[in-house]
Amino acid sequence: MQAGVDQDEATAQAEAQLAAGDLRGGFAGLKAVLAADPDHPAALATMGLFLSAYGDPGQASQVLSRALARAVDPRTRGRVAAALAERLADLSPNGWHTVLDADLTVLLNEASVDPQTLARVTARTLLLKAPSFDGAVETLEALGRDPLWLAFLSRCLNVDAAMEARLNALRAALRATEGAEGEGRAALIQALALNGFAAEYLNPASGDVTPPLAWLFRAPEAGEGAGGELARRAVEQPKRERELAAGLERLTPLSDDAVSGAVRDQYEVNPYPRWATPPAPSLRSLAAVIEALPGLDRAAFGGRAETVLVAGCGTGFEPIDLARTDPGLSITAMDLSRASLAHGARVADELELYRVRFAVGDILALDRIEDRFDLVTSTGVIHHMARPQDGLARLTGVLRPGGVVRLGLYSERGRDLVKRAHALIRERGWTANPADIRAFRAHVLALPDEHPLAGLRASDDFYSLSGCRDLVFHVQEHRYTPPQLGDLLDGAGLRLIGFEASPEAEEASRQAFGATANRLDLGLWDRLEARRPTLFAGMYHLWGQRK
């Protein structure tokens, strides 16, 4: 007993050393504890987290795996699970491993882990585990009793082309063996139905199919007998969203702009992004985040970030994430699409986030409201307007003096692959209907790996109808270079105060221009992106302050 107490005290001392910045001393202390007790839960967890931040990724994964198996304290377990998931997310296994299989099974069911981050590595693990599929009744029964298969199908949207082919084979085999029974088979059908609902049924059935097999190809209807999680997600939640959509308040009238009307119609049919509630983020003051921006005029800002407008909030991920990050914020979440807003409103209601106001509104009509905001954020929105500069002018107009705006905008160079897709779509005469989206996807899936458009298979958005429509079938899209971002801000009376970059882009900048380079110099980012065109393949994220 005394030895256990001593190791607890030694672990606590090592943790204190690490917290104080004595990395060498803390690391040595943890090594000593684990030499005496290799399975000490707290020491394993702290060592795993330390190695994850400062050590070898492979060694970190091994230690975190052991720590997860022994962690009892919920907070520690949550931190270990999140760190291990981060380590495994980008793993490309070349063989099946029992430990990895077990870790993924646990992580997909951990509250602190977003299961979608593990979708690719899990798909690859499962295909390595079962490289061939014979469609036999016994094989289907075994898959339905495999915890990792069930967790993957029910909690992840598949984003792997090879796994999509396997899922199609599973559906075909279940239809071919209709009438067979078994608990595993029933569980597999339910999990595969959930996966199909998440992807919006990329591959519809041919011929008549009756429930429950019909639910592999279409959503169950009320009264058809679907139960459990399938009924909750595919029947009850959509019903609740329709009710919420009908009762949403209106922040502004809708403009008669033709492009805005087309964009609204798109998202009424295909709300995007479709997302499940992720783990709660760490608490963080929004005011502190803004005050850390390198170009902020702090006197003009005044240290106040209490009111936020999320302009073009879509399905509500950003306002909900902000509300969970800084619960004191008063957030107005506005969008053209009632269907999109209703998704966010439902999730906010489930999470009891009552300081988020969801309202129908049009950016072009913001000059008609009297509210003024400390922060306006608009991610991936104004580049879909006919004249983005008009949209940004309206956003700037509802900022209070010294207020700030955060934008997400497409890169001209980073969207080269999407531009190629647009050219193909025009050539084939495809339009944004489900049949043509499926035809486009089938074309891309059939391309050899070396074909440029095969790169679209690496995009998560490619693997659902709404995502694919937003990715390559959007009704309007503008793209920018870094100097053009500066012109856009300047024209709206904004001054650049922050430019976000991924760790990869930050490292590339350090190597090219040195650690002291001005991160607000858009000319430098332009030169860097010219050398590395995919650095901003997602979007640019930048901050401006009202002059």
MOMOPE-V447448 format. One record per helix or strand. SS is the DSSP state (H for helix, E for strand). FROM is the first residue (numbers start at 1). LEN is the number of residues. If there is no record, write none. Layout:
SS FROM LEN
SS FROM LEN
This chain:
H 2 18
H 23 14
H 41 14
H 57 14
H 74 16
H 98 10
H 115 15
H 137 7
H 147 9
H 161 16
H 183 17
H 213 4
H 228 19
E 249 2
H 258 12
H 286 6
H 298 4
E 307 5
H 317 9
E 330 6
H 338 13
E 356 5
H 363 6
E 373 7
H 382 3
H 388 10
E 399 11
E 411 1
H 416 13
H 434 13
H 452 7
H 460 4
H 465 8
E 480 1
H 482 10
E 494 7
H 503 11
H 522 10
E 540 7
